[in-house]
Each structure stands twice: as structure tokens, then as C-alpha cells.
Amino acid sequence: MTYHVVFSPEAEKQILNLYRYVAETESSEVATRFTNSIIEFCEGLKTFPLRGIQRDDIRKDLRVIHFKKRTSIAYAVFEERIAILGIFYGGQNYEEKLTKQ
């Protein structure tokens, strides 16, 4: 089955905020490489979307996967689509934020 990865508006905002944070603390080049690698990682979920940890205790159909130990990516798998619901960096409490949505 072929899946299509889509980013929610919240996830797009989070990746942009993460870019800004890294650009301010490091450099725009580092921020570009880091955020692009997160996007590529998310796109890679197309090949094996169920590899994340299922978290139905937070939200129905929610899965969470970690990227480079500091970033949690929350997503849901549907028939032909993977929805990236959130990108949480540096220990942000994704459980609380996703429960409120």
C-alpha cells in the first residue's frame, strides 16, 4: 500500500518554530539541515508507518516515534494517508498538548 504524508497546520507551525529556535541558537544552515531531516524522516514513514508506538491512551489512532532522541513526532495512520499531528522538541509534553486537541 502506498501512503501519502501530510502535515497538520499545527505540525507545520511547530517545524517553523523549531527552525527559528535552532537558527537563533546555532545558525540558519544548522536549522535548515535539522528541520529538513525531520521532514525527510516523516516522509519515510510511508514505507513502514506502524513502526511508532501506539498511544490510543492519549488519542485514538495516535502513534509516536522519536527522532534523534530529542524530538517526538506524533502521527496517525489512515487508509492511504499518514497525518503528522505534531513535532515536539526537547522534552515538550506532547501528551498534554495532544489530549487538548
N, CA, C and O atoms as CSV, one atom per row, in Angstrom:
chain,resi,resn,atom,element,x,y,z
A,1,MET,N,N,0.838,-1.174,0.000
A,1,MET,CA,C,0.000,0.000,0.000
A,1,MET,C,C,0.890,1.246,0.000
A,1,MET,O,O,1.924,1.288,0.667
A,2,THR,N,N,0.477,2.234,-0.742
A,2,THR,CA,C,1.207,3.492,-0.802
A,2,THR,C,C,0.497,4.528,0.053
A,2,THR,O,O,-0.708,4.743,-0.082
A,3,TYR,N,N,1.253,5.162,0.927
A,3,TYR,CA,C,0.714,6.195,1.802
A,3,TYR,C,C,1.208,7.565,1.348
A,3,TYR,O,O,2.265,7.701,0.732
A,4,HIS,N,N,0.414,8.558,1.671
A,4,HIS,CA,C,0.760,9.941,1.398
A,4,HIS,C,C,0.901,10.636,2.760
A,4,HIS,O,O,-0.002,10.548,3.592
A,5,VAL,N,N,2.017,11.321,2.992
A,5,VAL,CA,C,2.259,12.004,4.261
A,5,VAL,C,C,1.782,13.449,4.153
A,5,VAL,O,O,2.141,14.170,3.222
A,6,VAL,N,N,0.966,13.858,5.124
A,6,VAL,CA,C,0.506,15.241,5.193
A,6,VAL,C,C,0.815,15.793,6.584
A,6,VAL,O,O,0.758,15.073,7.581
A,7,PHE,N,N,1.139,17.074,6.629
A,7,PHE,CA,C,1.445,17.748,7.887
A,7,PHE,C,C,0.251,18.606,8.288
A,7,PHE,O,O,-0.262,19.380,7.481
A,8,SER,N,N,-0.186,18.468,9.526
A,8,SER,CA,C,-1.266,19.310,10.026
A,8,SER,C,C,-0.757,20.748,10.140
A,8,SER,O,O,0.452,20.974,10.201
A,9,PRO,N,N,-1.662,21.708,10.168
A,9,PRO,CA,C,-1.225,23.098,10.362
A,9,PRO,C,C,-0.407,23.273,11.653
A,9,PRO,O,O,0.545,24.053,11.685
A,10,GLU,N,N,-0.779,22.551,12.705
A,10,GLU,CA,C,-0.032,22.627,13.964
A,10,GLU,C,C,1.391,22.120,13.792
A,10,GLU,O,O,2.334,22.733,14.291
A,11,ALA,N,N,1.552,21.000,13.088
A,11,ALA,CA,C,2.884,20.443,12.856
A,11,ALA,C,C,3.725,21.377,11.990
A,11,ALA,O,O,4.923,21.532,12.227
A,12,GLU,N,N,3.105,21.996,10.991
A,12,GLU,CA,C,3.836,22.949,10.159
A,12,GLU,C,C,4.321,24.133,10.990
A,12,GLU,O,O,5.446,24.604,10.817
A,13,LYS,N,N,3.477,24.603,11.879
A,13,LYS,CA,C,3.856,25.721,12.757
A,13,LYS,C,C,4.993,25.302,13.696
A,13,LYS,O,O,5.927,26.068,13.935
A,14,GLN,N,N,4.899,24.087,14.220
A,14,GLN,CA,C,5.934,23.600,15.130
A,14,GLN,C,C,7.278,23.460,14.427
A,14,GLN,O,O,8.309,23.791,15.012
A,15,ILE,N,N,7.293,22.984,13.196
A,15,ILE,CA,C,8.559,22.840,12.469
A,15,ILE,C,C,9.143,24.210,12.162
A,15,ILE,O,O,10.361,24.386,12.207
A,16,LEU,N,N,8.304,25.171,11.856
A,16,LEU,CA,C,8.775,26.536,11.621
A,16,LEU,C,C,9.343,27.145,12.902
A,16,LEU,O,O,10.399,27.777,12.872
A,17,ASN,N,N,8.656,26.962,14.015
A,17,ASN,CA,C,9.169,27.456,15.302
A,17,ASN,C,C,10.477,26.774,15.682
A,17,ASN,O,O,11.378,27.409,16.230
A,18,LEU,N,N,10.580,25.491,15.391
A,18,LEU,CA,C,11.821,24.767,15.666
A,18,LEU,C,C,12.953,25.306,14.804
A,18,LEU,O,O,14.077,25.474,15.278
A,19,TYR,N,N,12.657,25.575,13.547
A,19,TYR,CA,C,13.661,26.177,12.661
A,19,TYR,C,C,14.155,27.502,13.246
A,19,TYR,O,O,15.360,27.742,13.323
A,20,ARG,N,N,13.234,28.344,13.650
A,20,ARG,CA,C,13.609,29.650,14.207
A,20,ARG,C,C,14.462,29.504,15.458
A,20,ARG,O,O,15.447,30.221,15.633
A,21,TYR,N,N,14.085,28.577,16.323
A,21,TYR,CA,C,14.833,28.352,17.557
A,21,TYR,C,C,16.267,27.907,17.253
A,21,TYR,O,O,17.217,28.455,17.811
A,22,VAL,N,N,16.423,26.928,16.381
A,22,VAL,CA,C,17.762,26.425,16.054
A,22,VAL,C,C,18.566,27.489,15.317
A,22,VAL,O,O,19.769,27.620,15.546
A,23,ALA,N,N,17.930,28.242,14.448
A,23,ALA,CA,C,18.630,29.307,13.723
A,23,ALA,C,C,19.164,30.362,14.690
A,23,ALA,O,O,20.261,30.886,14.496
A,24,GLU,N,N,18.385,30.674,15.734
A,24,GLU,CA,C,18.821,31.660,16.725
A,24,GLU,C,C,19.934,31.131,17.616
A,24,GLU,O,O,20.862,31.864,17.958
A,25,THR,N,N,19.844,29.862,17.992
A,25,THR,CA,C,20.837,29.303,18.917
A,25,THR,C,C,22.067,28.744,18.217
A,25,THR,O,O,23.142,28.676,18.814
A,26,GLU,N,N,21.925,28.349,16.969
A,26,GLU,CA,C,23.041,27.777,16.206
A,26,GLU,C,C,23.312,28.628,14.964
A,26,GLU,O,O,24.101,29.572,15.001
A,27,SER,N,N,22.648,28.278,13.877
A,27,SER,CA,C,22.772,29.032,12.621
A,27,SER,C,C,21.642,28.616,11.695
A,27,SER,O,O,20.998,27.590,11.912
A,28,SER,N,N,21.405,29.412,10.665
A,28,SER,CA,C,20.336,29.057,9.725
A,28,SER,C,C,20.682,27.788,8.950
A,28,SER,O,O,19.787,27.027,8.581
A,29,GLU,N,N,21.971,27.552,8.699
A,29,GLU,CA,C,22.368,26.335,7.987
A,29,GLU,C,C,22.062,25.091,8.820
A,29,GLU,O,O,21.546,24.099,8.306
A,30,VAL,N,N,22.388,25.157,10.112
A,30,VAL,CA,C,22.105,24.028,11.004
A,30,VAL,C,C,20.593,23.825,11.111
A,30,VAL,O,O,20.113,22.691,11.084
A,31,ALA,N,N,19.848,24.917,11.232
A,31,ALA,CA,C,18.392,24.832,11.334
A,31,ALA,C,C,17.791,24.198,10.085
A,31,ALA,O,O,16.887,23.368,10.176
A,32,THR,N,N,18.296,24.592,8.923
A,32,THR,CA,C,17.793,24.031,7.670
A,32,THR,C,C,18.067,22.535,7.604
A,32,THR,O,O,17.175,21.757,7.267
A,33,ARG,N,N,19.287,22.128,7.921
A,33,ARG,CA,C,19.618,20.693,7.889
A,33,ARG,C,C,18.761,19.905,8.876
A,33,ARG,O,O,18.250,18.834,8.547
A,34,PHE,N,N,18.609,20.436,10.078
A,34,PHE,CA,C,17.869,19.722,11.107
A,34,PHE,C,C,16.390,19.587,10.749
A,34,PHE,O,O,15.837,18.488,10.806
A,35,THR,N,N,15.754,20.682,10.385
A,35,THR,CA,C,14.322,20.605,10.069
A,35,THR,C,C,14.066,19.808,8.790
A,35,THR,O,O,13.067,19.095,8.695
A,36,ASN,N,N,14.954,19.924,7.814
A,36,ASN,CA,C,14.807,19.096,6.609
A,36,ASN,C,C,14.932,17.618,6.934
A,36,ASN,O,O,14.227,16.790,6.357
A,37,SER,N,N,15.831,17.280,7.861
A,37,SER,CA,C,15.985,15.866,8.226
A,37,SER,C,C,14.745,15.350,8.952
A,37,SER,O,O,14.391,14.180,8.808
A,38,ILE,N,N,14.083,16.204,9.729
A,38,ILE,CA,C,12.830,15.797,10.376
A,38,ILE,C,C,11.751,15.554,9.323
A,38,ILE,O,O,11.026,14.562,9.386
A,39,ILE,N,N,11.651,16.456,8.366
A,39,ILE,CA,C,10.645,16.301,7.297
A,39,ILE,C,C,10.912,15.026,6.502
A,39,ILE,O,O,9.979,14.283,6.197
A,40,GLU,N,N,12.173,14.764,6.164
A,40,GLU,CA,C,12.521,13.541,5.432
A,40,GLU,C,C,12.197,12.299,6.259
A,40,GLU,O,O,11.720,11.301,5.719
A,41,PHE,N,N,12.452,12.357,7.564
A,41,PHE,CA,C,12.129,11.256,8.448
A,41,PHE,C,C,10.625,10.992,8.433
A,41,PHE,O,O,10.189,9.843,8.348
A,42,CYS,N,N,9.843,12.055,8.516
A,42,CYS,CA,C,8.382,11.920,8.464
A,42,CYS,C,C,7.937,11.326,7.135
A,42,CYS,O,O,7.080,10.443,7.106
A,43,GLU,N,N,8.507,11.797,6.046
A,43,GLU,CA,C,8.190,11.254,4.717
A,43,GLU,C,C,8.543,9.766,4.645
A,43,GLU,O,O,7.880,9.002,3.943
A,44,GLY,N,N,9.577,9.363,5.364
A,44,GLY,CA,C,9.994,7.966,5.376
A,44,GLY,C,C,9.013,7.040,6.064
A,44,GLY,O,O,9.116,5.821,5.924
A,45,LEU,N,N,8.068,7.587,6.799
A,45,LEU,CA,C,7.046,6.753,7.429
A,45,LEU,C,C,6.175,6.047,6.395
A,45,LEU,O,O,5.466,5.097,6.726
A,46,LYS,N,N,6.224,6.505,5.148
A,46,LYS,CA,C,5.440,5.875,4.066
A,46,LYS,C,C,5.776,4.396,3.918
A,46,LYS,O,O,4.906,3.594,3.579
A,47,THR,N,N,7.025,4.031,4.169
A,47,THR,CA,C,7.438,2.648,3.920
A,47,THR,C,C,7.055,1.687,5.041
A,47,THR,O,O,6.858,0.498,4.792
A,48,PHE,N,N,6.950,2.178,6.255
A,48,PHE,CA,C,6.581,1.313,7.375
A,48,PHE,C,C,5.909,2.177,8.443
A,48,PHE,O,O,6.513,2.466,9.475
A,49,PRO,N,N,4.668,2.588,8.203
A,49,PRO,CA,C,4.020,3.574,9.065
A,49,PRO,C,C,3.672,3.113,10.475
A,49,PRO,O,O,3.469,3.945,11.360
A,50,LEU,N,N,3.600,1.814,10.700
A,50,LEU,CA,C,3.192,1.336,12.016
A,50,LEU,C,C,4.366,1.124,12.969
A,50,LEU,O,O,4.203,0.482,14.007
A,51,ARG,N,N,5.522,1.641,12.644
A,51,ARG,CA,C,6.696,1.419,13.486
A,51,ARG,C,C,6.692,2.244,14.764
A,51,ARG,O,O,7.404,1.900,15.707
A,52,GLY,N,N,5.927,3.305,14.829
A,52,GLY,CA,C,5.851,4.117,16.043
A,52,GLY,C,C,5.086,3.397,17.141
A,52,GLY,O,O,4.454,2.367,16.909
A,53,ILE,N,N,5.154,3.951,18.322
A,53,ILE,CA,C,4.451,3.386,19.477
A,53,ILE,C,C,2.998,3.835,19.436
A,53,ILE,O,O,2.712,5.027,19.329
A,54,GLN,N,N,2.090,2.883,19.519
A,54,GLN,CA,C,0.666,3.202,19.509
A,54,GLN,C,C,0.289,3.819,20.849
A,54,GLN,O,O,0.622,3.270,21.899
A,55,ARG,N,N,-0.408,4.965,20.822
A,55,ARG,CA,C,-0.785,5.680,22.044
A,55,ARG,C,C,-2.272,6.004,22.064
A,55,ARG,O,O,-2.663,7.164,22.198
A,56,ASP,N,N,-3.090,4.981,21.931
A,56,ASP,CA,C,-4.544,5.163,21.988
A,56,ASP,C,C,-4.986,5.690,23.349
A,56,ASP,O,O,-6.097,6.203,23.481
A,57,ASP,N,N,-4.127,5.569,24.364
A,57,ASP,CA,C,-4.461,6.083,25.686
A,57,ASP,C,C,-4.523,7.613,25.699
A,57,ASP,O,O,-5.148,8.204,26.580
A,58,ILE,N,N,-3.881,8.247,24.730
A,58,ILE,CA,C,-3.886,9.705,24.616
A,58,ILE,C,C,-4.956,10.147,23.629
A,58,ILE,O,O,-5.718,11.080,23.883
A,59,ARG,N,N,-4.991,9.458,22.508
A,59,ARG,CA,C,-5.884,9.848,21.410
A,59,ARG,C,C,-6.028,8.661,20.464
A,59,ARG,O,O,-5.047,7.976,20.173
A,60,LYS,N,N,-7.230,8.416,19.989
A,60,LYS,CA,C,-7.477,7.275,19.101
A,60,LYS,C,C,-6.579,7.369,17.858
A,60,LYS,O,O,-6.448,8.430,17.248
A,61,ASP,N,N,-5.973,6.243,17.503
A,61,ASP,CA,C,-5.123,6.083,16.322
A,61,ASP,C,C,-3.795,6.845,16.399
A,61,ASP,O,O,-3.088,6.937,15.396
A,62,LEU,N,N,-3.449,7.383,17.550
A,62,LEU,CA,C,-2.198,8.133,17.687
A,62,LEU,C,C,-1.004,7.190,17.776
A,62,LEU,O,O,-1.050,6.158,18.446
A,63,ARG,N,N,0.063,7.571,17.085
A,63,ARG,CA,C,1.333,6.875,17.171
A,63,ARG,C,C,2.394,7.931,17.434
A,63,ARG,O,O,2.264,9.077,17.003
A,64,VAL,N,N,3.451,7.537,18.149
A,64,VAL,CA,C,4.554,8.448,18.444
A,64,VAL,C,C,5.857,7.743,18.121
A,64,VAL,O,O,6.051,6.570,18.442
A,65,ILE,N,N,6.737,8.480,17.484
A,65,ILE,CA,C,8.060,7.968,17.156
A,65,ILE,C,C,9.070,9.056,17.488
A,65,ILE,O,O,8.772,10.246,17.394
A,66,HIS,N,N,10.255,8.638,17.873
A,66,HIS,CA,C,11.283,9.604,18.278
A,66,HIS,C,C,12.321,9.769,17.178
A,66,HIS,O,O,12.655,8.832,16.454
A,67,PHE,N,N,12.818,10.998,17.083
A,67,PHE,CA,C,13.836,11.351,16.096
A,67,PHE,C,C,15.031,11.936,16.833
A,67,PHE,O,O,14.917,12.964,17.500
A,68,LYS,N,N,16.169,11.281,16.709
A,68,LYS,CA,C,17.428,11.729,17.311
A,68,LYS,C,C,17.311,12.031,18.803
A,68,LYS,O,O,17.939,12.966,19.301
A,69,LYS,N,N,16.526,11.258,19.498
A,69,LYS,CA,C,16.380,11.284,20.954
A,69,LYS,C,C,15.837,12.584,21.538
A,69,LYS,O,O,15.538,12.611,22.732
A,70,ARG,N,N,15.695,13.648,20.780
A,70,ARG,CA,C,15.253,14.929,21.317
A,70,ARG,C,C,13.943,15.410,20.707
A,70,ARG,O,O,13.399,16.428,21.135
A,71,THR,N,N,13.438,14.699,19.728
A,71,THR,CA,C,12.232,15.138,19.042
A,71,THR,C,C,11.231,13.987,18.984
A,71,THR,O,O,11.568,12.876,18.577
A,72,SER,N,N,9.998,14.271,19.397
A,72,SER,CA,C,8.920,13.291,19.309
A,72,SER,C,C,7.979,13.718,18.195
A,72,SER,O,O,7.584,14.880,18.101
A,73,ILE,N,N,7.632,12.764,17.362
A,73,ILE,CA,C,6.734,13.031,16.242
A,73,ILE,C,C,5.457,12.240,16.480
A,73,ILE,O,O,5.473,11.015,16.601
A,74,ALA,N,N,4.355,12.969,16.544
A,74,ALA,CA,C,3.042,12.352,16.754
A,74,ALA,C,C,2.327,12.291,15.409
A,74,ALA,O,O,2.300,13.266,14.659
A,75,TYR,N,N,1.750,11.129,15.119
A,75,TYR,CA,C,1.076,10.961,13.830
A,75,TYR,C,C,-0.021,9.914,13.924
A,75,TYR,O,O,-0.107,9.153,14.887
A,76,ALA,N,N,-0.848,9.900,12.903
A,76,ALA,CA,C,-1.916,8.908,12.799
A,76,ALA,C,C,-1.885,8.324,11.395
A,76,ALA,O,O,-1.586,9.017,10.424
A,77,VAL,N,N,-2.197,7.045,11.307
A,77,VAL,CA,C,-2.206,6.340,10.024
A,77,VAL,C,C,-3.653,6.067,9.644
A,77,VAL,O,O,-4.421,5.487,10.412
A,78,PHE,N,N,-3.998,6.495,8.452
A,78,PHE,CA,C,-5.331,6.254,7.912
A,78,PHE,C,C,-5.190,5.380,6.674
A,78,PHE,O,O,-4.087,4.912,6.389
A,79,GLU,N,N,-6.245,5.147,5.940
A,79,GLU,CA,C,-6.225,4.211,4.818
A,79,GLU,C,C,-5.083,4.458,3.839
A,79,GLU,O,O,-4.322,3.535,3.550
A,80,GLU,N,N,-4.946,5.648,3.334
A,80,GLU,CA,C,-3.876,5.945,2.380
A,80,GLU,C,C,-3.066,7.174,2.789
A,80,GLU,O,O,-2.327,7.739,1.983
A,81,ARG,N,N,-3.214,7.580,4.050
A,81,ARG,CA,C,-2.622,8.836,4.472
A,81,ARG,C,C,-2.003,8.700,5.853
A,81,ARG,O,O,-2.534,8.015,6.727
A,82,ILE,N,N,-0.884,9.358,6.028
A,82,ILE,CA,C,-0.245,9.490,7.329
A,82,ILE,C,C,-0.309,10.968,7.679
A,82,ILE,O,O,0.235,11.810,6.964
A,83,ALA,N,N,-0.978,11.278,8.781
A,83,ALA,CA,C,-1.113,12.666,9.206
A,83,ALA,C,C,-0.128,12.951,10.326
A,83,ALA,O,O,-0.211,12.362,11.404
A,84,ILE,N,N,0.802,13.853,10.065
A,84,ILE,CA,C,1.735,14.284,11.096
A,84,ILE,C,C,0.994,15.315,11.934
A,84,ILE,O,O,0.656,16.395,11.449
A,85,LEU,N,N,0.745,14.977,13.194
A,85,LEU,CA,C,-0.088,15.816,14.055
A,85,LEU,C,C,0.732,16.796,14.886
A,85,LEU,O,O,0.235,17.856,15.267
A,86,GLY,N,N,1.982,16.448,15.166
A,86,GLY,CA,C,2.796,17.337,15.979
A,86,GLY,C,C,4.254,16.924,15.987
A,86,GLY,O,O,4.595,15.749,15.851
A,87,ILE,N,N,5.106,17.931,16.152
A,87,ILE,CA,C,6.550,17.719,16.247
A,87,ILE,C,C,6.997,18.433,17.515
A,87,ILE,O,O,6.962,19.661,17.595
A,88,PHE,N,N,7.412,17.657,18.494
A,88,PHE,CA,C,7.705,18.178,19.824
A,88,PHE,C,C,9.181,18.002,20.137
A,88,PHE,O,O,9.705,16.889,20.117
A,89,TYR,N,N,9.844,19.112,20.426
A,89,TYR,CA,C,11.294,19.123,20.605
A,89,TYR,C,C,11.666,19.335,22.070
A,89,TYR,O,O,11.012,20.082,22.798
A,90,GLY,N,N,12.719,18.665,22.472
A,90,GLY,CA,C,13.340,18.937,23.763
A,90,GLY,C,C,12.493,18.652,24.984
A,90,GLY,O,O,12.505,19.429,25.938
A,91,GLY,N,N,11.770,17.573,24.974
A,91,GLY,CA,C,11.022,17.179,26.157
A,91,GLY,C,C,9.688,17.885,26.340
A,91,GLY,O,O,9.120,17.849,27.431
A,92,GLN,N,N,9.180,18.522,25.303
A,92,GLN,CA,C,7.851,19.130,25.409
A,92,GLN,C,C,6.832,18.049,25.745
A,92,GLN,O,O,6.964,16.907,25.306
A,93,ASN,N,N,5.839,18.403,26.507
A,93,ASN,CA,C,4.826,17.448,26.932
A,93,ASN,C,C,3.792,17.243,25.822
A,93,ASN,O,O,2.751,17.900,25.796
A,94,TYR,N,N,4.096,16.327,24.915
A,94,TYR,CA,C,3.180,16.076,23.802
A,94,TYR,C,C,1.888,15.433,24.281
A,94,TYR,O,O,0.841,15.632,23.664
A,95,GLU,N,N,1.936,14.669,25.362
A,95,GLU,CA,C,0.728,14.007,25.849
A,95,GLU,C,C,-0.335,15.029,26.216
A,95,GLU,O,O,-1.497,14.888,25.833
A,96,GLU,N,N,0.055,16.048,26.951
A,96,GLU,CA,C,-0.884,17.079,27.373
A,96,GLU,C,C,-1.408,17.860,26.170
A,96,GLU,O,O,-2.606,18.123,26.074
A,97,LYS,N,N,-0.517,18.230,25.257
A,97,LYS,CA,C,-0.921,19.034,24.101
A,97,LYS,C,C,-1.844,18.262,23.173
A,97,LYS,O,O,-2.781,18.841,22.624
A,98,LEU,N,N,-1.607,16.985,22.986
A,98,LEU,CA,C,-2.450,16.198,22.076
A,98,LEU,C,C,-3.793,15.817,22.720
A,98,LEU,O,O,-4.779,15.598,22.015
A,99,THR,N,N,-3.828,15.742,24.013
A,99,THR,CA,C,-5.080,15.445,24.699
A,99,THR,C,C,-6.046,16.615,24.555
A,99,THR,O,O,-7.258,16.415,24.479
A,100,LYS,N,N,-5.513,17.840,24.517
A,100,LYS,CA,C,-6.341,19.039,24.428
A,100,LYS,C,C,-6.894,19.263,23.025
A,100,LYS,O,O,-7.878,19.986,22.874
A,101,GLN,N,N,-6.302,18.674,22.004
A,101,GLN,CA,C,-6.751,18.920,20.621
A,101,GLN,C,C,-8.047,18.233,20.332
A,101,GLN,O,O,-8.566,18.334,19.220
